Amino acid sequence: MDALDRLAEPGLDLLRRVDTLLAAGAPEEHRVWPLLRRMQVLPGEAVRHFLELRPAPLADAGHGVRRQVHGYDDVSTTLTDPVLWSGPAAEAYGQSRAALLRHLDEGPESLVGRLESTAGYADALADWVEGSRLALARALADVLRSAEAVAVVAATSVLTGAASRPGSAGPRVMEAAEIAARVLAVLCVAYDGAETLLRQWGPSLAESTWRPSVVGRPRYDGVTRVGW
């Protein structure tokens, strides 16, 4: 259980009240509007979805991917065993074996390189989730202690009249909009971070393409066949 888990219950209760007030509308030109348009969700629902993000499964996935590298190491070791035969066929085999070794584990575009990049991406996402959850927890702690929270709770505890009619500007909508803006701003920064990670890691996560070597086939009747 982290800080966000400990604040989830009181935070979601406050944001449910904020969502109720915002259903009546928000002040024109308030900074919450661009945030609402971008997120396409009210703060209460946004936080509920974000609570489902956990760093541990992503970190475990990274460890699992790295364990696969050992299998590739074993295959590479087998392929580097000396060949006790010679001749054109042995030479062709050696070229094909070298191409396979390069595909398995030579550089960032090899299979091992892609596995390591995938594990690194999982680790980066786990760090992103952990940091974003901490930032959201801090934002919730701040709004829960704020005067706006007191006003919102008081207003929604006796919610009647104009505040219950969608499209009307009920009491304490300004305070609700301010709380919503503070929470949604943190979530926007978090999702910007996720998009940045995808742009940074995307090229390293592309499919590893097999490029076989072109080898010459032994001569038969004066003909050399290529690419056998």
BATI-741150 format. One record per residue (C-alpha): residue in three letters; chain; x, y, z. Coordinates in nm, 2 decimals. Layout:
! BATI-741150
+------+------+--------+--------+--------+
| code | unit |     c1 |     c2 |     c3 |
+------+------+--------+--------+--------+
|  ALA |    A |      X |      Y |      Z |
...
+------+------+--------+--------+--------+
//
This chain:
! BATI-741150
+------+------+--------+--------+--------+
| code | unit |     c1 |     c2 |     c3 |
+------+------+--------+--------+--------+
|  MET |    A |   0.00 |   0.00 |   0.00 |
|  ASP |    A |   0.14 |   0.34 |  -0.10 |
|  ALA |    A |   0.05 |   0.69 |  -0.03 |
|  LEU |    A |  -0.21 |   0.70 |  -0.30 |
|  ASP |    A |  -0.38 |   0.39 |  -0.17 |
|  ARG |    A |  -0.40 |   0.55 |   0.18 |
|  LEU |    A |  -0.57 |   0.86 |   0.03 |
|  ALA |    A |  -0.79 |   0.68 |  -0.21 |
|  GLU |    A |  -1.10 |   0.66 |   0.00 |
|  PRO |    A |  -1.12 |   1.03 |   0.12 |
|  GLY |    A |  -0.99 |   1.15 |  -0.21 |
|  LEU |    A |  -1.25 |   0.97 |  -0.42 |
|  ASP |    A |  -1.52 |   1.08 |  -0.18 |
|  LEU |    A |  -1.42 |   1.45 |  -0.23 |
|  LEU |    A |  -1.38 |   1.41 |  -0.61 |
|  ARG |    A |  -1.73 |   1.25 |  -0.63 |
|  ARG |    A |  -1.86 |   1.56 |  -0.47 |
|  VAL |    A |  -1.65 |   1.77 |  -0.71 |
|  ASP |    A |  -1.80 |   1.58 |  -1.01 |
|  THR |    A |  -2.15 |   1.64 |  -0.88 |
|  LEU |    A |  -2.09 |   2.01 |  -0.86 |
|  LEU |    A |  -1.92 |   2.02 |  -1.20 |
|  ALA |    A |  -2.22 |   1.85 |  -1.36 |
|  ALA |    A |  -2.40 |   2.18 |  -1.31 |
|  GLY |    A |  -2.12 |   2.35 |  -1.52 |
|  ALA |    A |  -1.81 |   2.54 |  -1.44 |
|  PRO |    A |  -1.72 |   2.91 |  -1.45 |
|  GLU |    A |  -1.65 |   3.03 |  -1.80 |
|  GLU |    A |  -1.28 |   3.08 |  -1.88 |
|  HIS |    A |  -1.17 |   2.88 |  -1.58 |
|  ARG |    A |  -0.85 |   2.68 |  -1.63 |
|  VAL |    A |  -1.03 |   2.36 |  -1.58 |
|  TRP |    A |  -1.20 |   2.37 |  -1.92 |
|  PRO |    A |  -0.89 |   2.29 |  -2.13 |
|  LEU |    A |  -0.80 |   2.01 |  -1.89 |
|  LEU |    A |  -1.15 |   1.86 |  -1.91 |
|  ARG |    A |  -1.14 |   1.88 |  -2.29 |
|  ARG |    A |  -0.81 |   1.71 |  -2.30 |
|  MET |    A |  -0.88 |   1.43 |  -2.05 |
|  GLN |    A |  -1.25 |   1.38 |  -2.16 |
|  VAL |    A |  -1.33 |   1.27 |  -1.81 |
|  LEU |    A |  -1.42 |   1.42 |  -1.48 |
|  PRO |    A |  -1.16 |   1.41 |  -1.21 |
|  GLY |    A |  -1.33 |   1.14 |  -0.99 |
|  GLU |    A |  -1.34 |   0.89 |  -1.28 |
|  ALA |    A |  -0.99 |   0.98 |  -1.39 |
|  VAL |    A |  -0.85 |   0.91 |  -1.05 |
|  ARG |    A |  -1.05 |   0.58 |  -1.02 |
|  HIS |    A |  -0.89 |   0.46 |  -1.34 |
|  PHE |    A |  -0.54 |   0.57 |  -1.24 |
|  LEU |    A |  -0.57 |   0.38 |  -0.91 |
|  GLU |    A |  -0.56 |   0.06 |  -1.11 |
|  LEU |    A |  -0.21 |   0.13 |  -1.24 |
|  ARG |    A |   0.05 |  -0.05 |  -1.03 |
|  PRO |    A |   0.43 |  -0.05 |  -1.08 |
|  ALA |    A |   0.49 |  -0.41 |  -0.95 |
|  PRO |    A |   0.33 |  -0.60 |  -1.25 |
|  LEU |    A |   0.54 |  -0.39 |  -1.49 |
|  ALA |    A |   0.86 |  -0.44 |  -1.29 |
|  ASP |    A |   0.78 |  -0.82 |  -1.28 |
|  ALA |    A |   0.73 |  -0.82 |  -1.66 |
|  GLY |    A |   1.08 |  -0.66 |  -1.70 |
|  HIS |    A |   1.24 |  -0.93 |  -1.49 |
|  GLY |    A |   1.05 |  -1.20 |  -1.68 |
|  VAL |    A |   1.18 |  -1.07 |  -2.01 |
|  ARG |    A |   1.53 |  -1.06 |  -1.89 |
|  ARG |    A |   1.51 |  -1.42 |  -1.78 |
|  GLN |    A |   1.44 |  -1.51 |  -2.15 |
|  VAL |    A |   1.79 |  -1.38 |  -2.24 |
|  HIS |    A |   1.95 |  -1.67 |  -2.07 |
|  GLY |    A |   1.79 |  -1.91 |  -2.32 |
|  TYR |    A |   1.93 |  -1.71 |  -2.61 |
|  ASP |    A |   2.27 |  -1.72 |  -2.44 |
|  ASP |    A |   2.25 |  -2.10 |  -2.43 |
|  VAL |    A |   2.17 |  -2.12 |  -2.80 |
|  SER |    A |   2.45 |  -1.88 |  -2.89 |
|  THR |    A |   2.70 |  -2.09 |  -2.69 |
|  THR |    A |   2.59 |  -2.40 |  -2.89 |
|  LEU |    A |   2.63 |  -2.22 |  -3.22 |
|  THR |    A |   2.99 |  -2.12 |  -3.13 |
|  ASP |    A |   3.10 |  -2.48 |  -3.07 |
|  PRO |    A |   3.38 |  -2.57 |  -3.31 |
|  VAL |    A |   3.29 |  -2.76 |  -3.62 |
|  LEU |    A |   3.50 |  -3.08 |  -3.68 |
|  TRP |    A |   3.46 |  -3.09 |  -4.05 |
|  SER |    A |   3.57 |  -2.89 |  -4.34 |
|  GLY |    A |   3.51 |  -2.82 |  -4.71 |
|  PRO |    A |   3.26 |  -2.60 |  -4.90 |
|  ALA |    A |   2.96 |  -2.73 |  -4.70 |
|  ALA |    A |   3.13 |  -2.65 |  -4.37 |
|  GLU |    A |   3.22 |  -2.30 |  -4.50 |
|  ALA |    A |   2.86 |  -2.24 |  -4.60 |
|  TYR |    A |   2.74 |  -2.37 |  -4.27 |
|  GLY |    A |   2.98 |  -2.13 |  -4.09 |
|  GLN |    A |   2.84 |  -1.83 |  -4.28 |
|  SER |    A |   2.48 |  -1.92 |  -4.19 |
|  ARG |    A |   2.58 |  -1.98 |  -3.83 |
|  ALA |    A |   2.75 |  -1.64 |  -3.81 |
|  ALA |    A |   2.43 |  -1.48 |  -3.95 |
|  LEU |    A |   2.22 |  -1.65 |  -3.70 |
|  LEU |    A |   2.45 |  -1.55 |  -3.42 |
|  ARG |    A |   2.43 |  -1.19 |  -3.53 |
|  HIS |    A |   2.05 |  -1.21 |  -3.54 |
|  LEU |    A |   2.04 |  -1.36 |  -3.19 |
|  ASP |    A |   2.28 |  -1.14 |  -3.01 |
|  GLU |    A |   2.47 |  -0.87 |  -3.19 |
|  GLY |    A |   2.37 |  -0.51 |  -3.13 |
|  PRO |    A |   2.04 |  -0.34 |  -3.03 |
|  GLU |    A |   1.85 |  -0.48 |  -3.34 |
|  SER |    A |   1.92 |  -0.84 |  -3.25 |
|  LEU |    A |   1.67 |  -1.06 |  -3.06 |
|  VAL |    A |   1.86 |  -1.01 |  -2.73 |
|  GLY |    A |   1.89 |  -0.64 |  -2.80 |
|  ARG |    A |   1.51 |  -0.62 |  -2.84 |
|  LEU |    A |   1.45 |  -0.82 |  -2.53 |
|  GLU |    A |   1.67 |  -0.59 |  -2.33 |
|  SER |    A |   1.49 |  -0.29 |  -2.47 |
|  THR |    A |   1.16 |  -0.44 |  -2.39 |
|  ALA |    A |   1.27 |  -0.51 |  -2.03 |
|  GLY |    A |   1.41 |  -0.15 |  -2.01 |
|  TYR |    A |   1.08 |  -0.01 |  -2.13 |
|  ALA |    A |   0.89 |  -0.21 |  -1.87 |
|  ASP |    A |   1.12 |  -0.08 |  -1.60 |
|  ALA |    A |   1.07 |   0.28 |  -1.72 |
|  LEU |    A |   0.70 |   0.24 |  -1.72 |
|  ALA |    A |   0.71 |   0.10 |  -1.36 |
|  ASP |    A |   0.91 |   0.40 |  -1.25 |
|  TRP |    A |   0.66 |   0.63 |  -1.43 |
|  VAL |    A |   0.37 |   0.47 |  -1.25 |
|  GLU |    A |   0.54 |   0.49 |  -0.91 |
|  GLY |    A |   0.63 |   0.85 |  -0.96 |
|  SER |    A |   0.29 |   0.95 |  -1.10 |
|  ARG |    A |   0.11 |   0.78 |  -0.82 |
|  LEU |    A |   0.33 |   0.98 |  -0.57 |
|  ALA |    A |   0.26 |   1.31 |  -0.75 |
|  LEU |    A |  -0.12 |   1.23 |  -0.75 |
|  ALA |    A |  -0.11 |   1.14 |  -0.38 |
|  ARG |    A |   0.06 |   1.47 |  -0.30 |
|  ALA |    A |  -0.21 |   1.66 |  -0.51 |
|  LEU |    A |  -0.49 |   1.48 |  -0.33 |
|  ALA |    A |  -0.33 |   1.55 |   0.01 |
|  ASP |    A |  -0.31 |   1.92 |  -0.07 |
|  VAL |    A |  -0.67 |   1.94 |  -0.19 |
|  LEU |    A |  -0.81 |   1.74 |   0.10 |
|  ARG |    A |  -0.65 |   2.00 |   0.34 |
|  SER |    A |  -0.77 |   2.30 |   0.13 |
|  ALA |    A |  -1.05 |   2.55 |   0.21 |
|  GLU |    A |  -1.20 |   2.45 |  -0.13 |
|  ALA |    A |  -1.25 |   2.10 |   0.00 |
|  VAL |    A |  -1.43 |   2.22 |   0.31 |
|  ALA |    A |  -1.66 |   2.44 |   0.09 |
|  VAL |    A |  -1.73 |   2.15 |  -0.15 |
|  VAL |    A |  -1.82 |   1.90 |   0.12 |
|  ALA |    A |  -2.05 |   2.16 |   0.29 |
|  ALA |    A |  -2.22 |   2.24 |  -0.04 |
|  THR |    A |  -2.27 |   1.88 |  -0.14 |
|  SER |    A |  -2.39 |   1.77 |   0.20 |
|  VAL |    A |  -2.70 |   1.99 |   0.15 |
|  LEU |    A |  -2.72 |   1.98 |  -0.23 |
|  THR |    A |  -3.05 |   2.12 |  -0.34 |
|  GLY |    A |  -3.20 |   2.37 |  -0.59 |
|  ALA |    A |  -2.98 |   2.52 |  -0.85 |
|  ALA |    A |  -2.68 |   2.30 |  -0.78 |
|  SER |    A |  -2.88 |   1.98 |  -0.87 |
|  ARG |    A |  -2.99 |   2.11 |  -1.21 |
|  PRO |    A |  -2.75 |   2.04 |  -1.49 |
|  GLY |    A |  -2.66 |   2.36 |  -1.67 |
|  SER |    A |  -2.70 |   2.59 |  -1.37 |
|  ALA |    A |  -2.42 |   2.74 |  -1.17 |
|  GLY |    A |  -2.48 |   2.60 |  -0.83 |
|  PRO |    A |  -2.30 |   2.70 |  -0.50 |
|  ARG |    A |  -1.93 |   2.63 |  -0.47 |
|  VAL |    A |  -1.88 |   2.55 |  -0.83 |
|  MET |    A |  -1.57 |   2.77 |  -0.84 |
|  GLU |    A |  -1.42 |   2.57 |  -0.56 |
|  ALA |    A |  -1.50 |   2.24 |  -0.73 |
|  ALA |    A |  -1.35 |   2.37 |  -1.05 |
|  GLU |    A |  -1.03 |   2.46 |  -0.87 |
|  ILE |    A |  -1.00 |   2.12 |  -0.71 |
|  ALA |    A |  -1.07 |   1.95 |  -1.05 |
|  ALA |    A |  -0.81 |   2.17 |  -1.22 |
|  ARG |    A |  -0.54 |   2.08 |  -0.96 |
|  VAL |    A |  -0.60 |   1.71 |  -0.99 |
|  LEU |    A |  -0.64 |   1.69 |  -1.37 |
|  ALA |    A |  -0.32 |   1.90 |  -1.42 |
|  VAL |    A |  -0.12 |   1.63 |  -1.23 |
|  LEU |    A |  -0.28 |   1.36 |  -1.44 |
|  CYS |    A |  -0.21 |   1.55 |  -1.76 |
|  VAL |    A |   0.16 |   1.57 |  -1.67 |
|  ALA |    A |   0.16 |   1.20 |  -1.59 |
|  TYR |    A |   0.01 |   1.10 |  -1.93 |
|  ASP |    A |   0.25 |   1.34 |  -2.10 |
|  GLY |    A |   0.53 |   1.14 |  -1.93 |
|  ALA |    A |   0.39 |   0.81 |  -2.06 |
|  GLU |    A |   0.37 |   0.95 |  -2.42 |
|  THR |    A |   0.73 |   1.07 |  -2.39 |
|  LEU |    A |   0.84 |   0.72 |  -2.28 |
|  LEU |    A |   0.67 |   0.56 |  -2.58 |
|  ARG |    A |   0.84 |   0.81 |  -2.82 |
|  GLN |    A |   1.18 |   0.74 |  -2.66 |
|  TRP |    A |   1.16 |   0.36 |  -2.65 |
|  GLY |    A |   0.95 |   0.30 |  -2.96 |
|  PRO |    A |   1.24 |   0.27 |  -3.21 |
|  SER |    A |   1.41 |   0.02 |  -2.98 |
|  LEU |    A |   1.09 |  -0.20 |  -2.96 |
|  ALA |    A |   1.05 |  -0.25 |  -3.33 |
|  GLU |    A |   1.05 |  -0.61 |  -3.47 |
|  SER |    A |   1.39 |  -0.76 |  -3.52 |
|  THR |    A |   1.42 |  -0.86 |  -3.89 |
|  TRP |    A |   1.60 |  -1.17 |  -3.99 |
|  ARG |    A |   1.86 |  -1.10 |  -4.26 |
|  PRO |    A |   2.01 |  -1.43 |  -4.38 |
|  SER |    A |   2.35 |  -1.44 |  -4.53 |
|  VAL |    A |   2.40 |  -1.52 |  -4.90 |
|  VAL |    A |   2.63 |  -1.81 |  -4.92 |
|  GLY |    A |   2.77 |  -2.00 |  -5.22 |
|  ARG |    A |   2.67 |  -2.36 |  -5.28 |
|  PRO |    A |   2.94 |  -2.61 |  -5.37 |
|  ARG |    A |   3.00 |  -2.65 |  -5.74 |
|  TYR |    A |   2.84 |  -2.94 |  -5.92 |
|  ASP |    A |   2.91 |  -2.99 |  -6.29 |
|  GLY |    A |   3.06 |  -2.65 |  -6.31 |
|  VAL |    A |   2.76 |  -2.46 |  -6.17 |
|  THR |    A |   2.76 |  -2.27 |  -5.84 |
|  ARG |    A |   2.42 |  -2.22 |  -5.68 |
|  VAL |    A |   2.37 |  -1.92 |  -5.45 |
|  GLY |    A |   2.15 |  -1.88 |  -5.14 |
|  TRP |    A |   2.09 |  -2.25 |  -5.06 |
+------+------+--------+--------+--------+
//
